[in-house]
Amino acid sequence: MKTEIIHTGSDNALPRAAEVLKNGELVAFPTDTVYGLAASPWNADGVARLYKAKQRPSNRPIPLLLSDAGQLSRVAMLPPQFSRQVRQLIARFWPGGLTLVLPKTAIVPDTISQGPTVAARVPGLPLARALIRDAGGVLAVTSANLSGQPSPITAQEVEAQLGGRIELILDGGPCRGGVPSSLLDCTLSPPLLLRRGAVSQEDLQRVIGSLQSPTRRSDR
């Protein structure tokens, strides 16, 4: 397959990307952290192709990116014991580089997460949120790299790893963040920082107090 590349300044960039996603195909696009690779979470074939394109182990869950915080209740529940802290985190860091692991709702397919939880965030880049909104409000998104390889911060880096494996790359220039999102498991007490990233541990602790530190990195 030949991978199509469209600059985000083009008038048809977002409509074309939304069309590709709704057809069950794959789109790489810039976010506030790194370039992400997206599929519709409700299209099982598209999600399966995302795993295949990345050579990602099928037992590794895929995070969900949301167009806005109002979409969270569709895919996740707030643990009663942490609901206040989670709301504080959302108010402080969304949109932005914090991914929260929460109990998933029944609508989330096992192809996204085989376990009882799901990872979700609202990206800080307006273009990313606009694409997600146009595609239905929720997308399954992970870094646009081959599993185990560096996360790309330019469309050229995406093409080098995934060219010929995916349908479309939106070229928005270099990602300003360049660092993956921080990943916080809010189902544990205290919450567990699974991955250090765009939001520092110190900033998280200023909002919610104590948390458990990470012991290993995670590719999400």
N, C-alpha and C positions, 0 to 999 in steps of 0.2 A: 504494500500500500504506500501511496505517496502522502506524506503529511502536509496538510495545508497550513500556511503561516499567514496570519492577518495582523496588521498593526492595530493596536487598540484605538488609535486616532481615526480609524476608518469608520464611516457611518454604519456600515453593516457588520462591524465586529461583534457586538453583543447579540444582535438578532441571529447572526449565523451561528455563534457559539451555543445559544439557547436551543436552536433548531437541532444542532448536532447532538446535544445532550438528550433532548426529548426523543431522538431516534435511537437511543441506547448506545451511543458512541462516546468517545473519550475526548476531552478538551483539557489542555494544559493552559494555565493562566497565572498572571502575577498576583501575589497577595502582599500583605504588609510584612510578611516574614520571608518566605521563599516561594518559588513557583510551585503551584499545586497541580495535581492531576485529578480531574473530576469525572464522575459518572452519576447518573441519576440513581439514588439509593433504592428506588422502587422498581428498577429494571434489573432483574437477576442476571440477564445475559451481559448487560453493560458492566455490572459489578464484577462478574467473572472475568471479563476482558480486562478490567483494571488490574486485577490480581495477575493475570497472565502478562500484560504489558510490562509491569514492574518486576516480574518474577518474584512476587511477594508470596511468602508462605500463606496458605489458605486459612490457617488458624490464627492469623494476626488480624485483629479488628481494624476497621477503617473509620477514622473520625468523620463527623458530620460538620460541615460549615453551614451557618445559618445567615439569612439575609438581615435578621434583626433578632433581638432578644425575645420578642414575642413568639418566635417560632420554637423556642425551647420546649414549651409544654407539649408540643406535638411528639417530641422524640425522647424526652427525659422527664424524670420526676425528681423533686427536691427531697432528699432524706429529711424526715421530720426533725431529727436532732441537729441538723446543720443548715436548715432552710434559711435562717437569718444570715449566717456567714456566707452562704452561696449567693444570696441576694446582694450582700455587700460587695462580694468579688465581682459580680456582674455589673453592678453600678460603677465600680471603680475601674475595671479593666476591659469591659466590652463597650464598643468594638476595640479589639486589640489582640495582643499576643499571648492570651491565656486560654488553654484548653482545659475544660472541666470534665472529669469522669463521674457520671451519675447513673443511677438506676434507669434502665431504658424502658420505654413504653412498649405496648404490644405491637405498635405499628412498625417498629424497627425490625427489619428482617434479620434472620440468622446469618445471611450472607454478609451483612455489615458487621455484626458482632454475635458470635456464638454463645457468649456468656450473658450474664444478667445486666451488664452495664453498657454504656455508650459514651464516647468522647465527643464533645461538642464545643464550638466557639463561634463567635461573630468576628470576622476579620476586620482589620482597621482600614483597609484600602477601599475607598468608595466604589471603584470599578469592580472589585471582587464582589462586593455586596450587591451591586446592580446586576451582575451576571447571575448570582444565586437567586435573586428576586425574580428575574425574568425566566429562570429555569424552574420556578415553583417554590422557592423559599428555603429549600434544603438540598444540599449536594453532598455526596460521599467524596471526600477529598483527602488525598495524602500527598506527600512530596513527590514532585514530578521527576523522579530518578529511578534507576534500576536499584532494586533492594540492596542495601549495603554500600551503595556509592554516595558520593557527596550530594547534598541537596542543592539543586541549581538555583542561581539567582538571576540568570538571564535566559532569554528564549533560545539563544545559541547553545547554551549548556543543556537545555531540555532536548533540543534537536539532536545533539551529539549522543545522548543516552537513549532517547525514545523515538527518534525519527524513524518512520516506517512501521512503528508499532501503534501509533495513535492517529486519530483523524485530523486534529486541529491544535495548533499552538497560537495563542494570543500573545503577541509581542508587545509588552508594555515597557520595555527597557529594563534596566537592572532593578531588582527589588531593593528598596531602601533599607529594610531591616537586615536581611541576609542571615538571620538566626531563626531557627524553628521556634514555635511557640513553647512556652512552659506548659507542663502537663501535670495537673493536680488531681489526685484521686480523692474525691469528696465523699466516698462511701466508707472511709476509715476514720478512726478517731485516735489521735488527731489526723487531719488530712495528710496524705503522703504525696510528696513532690516526686513524681516518677521521672521527670526530665527537667533539668535546668534549661532555661531558654530566654525568650524575649523579656519576660517579667522576672525580676530578680527575687530570690528567696526572701531577701530583706523587705522588699515591697509587699510581698504576700503576707509576711508576718506582721507588718504594720496594720494590716486590715483584719486578719483573723487570729492573730496570736501565734501559738505554737503550731508547728507542723513537723512531720517526719521528713528527713532528708533522703535524697535518692541514693540508691546503691548501685544502679546501673543505668545506662542510656537506653532509650526506646525510640525506634523509628516509626513515627506516626505522621 
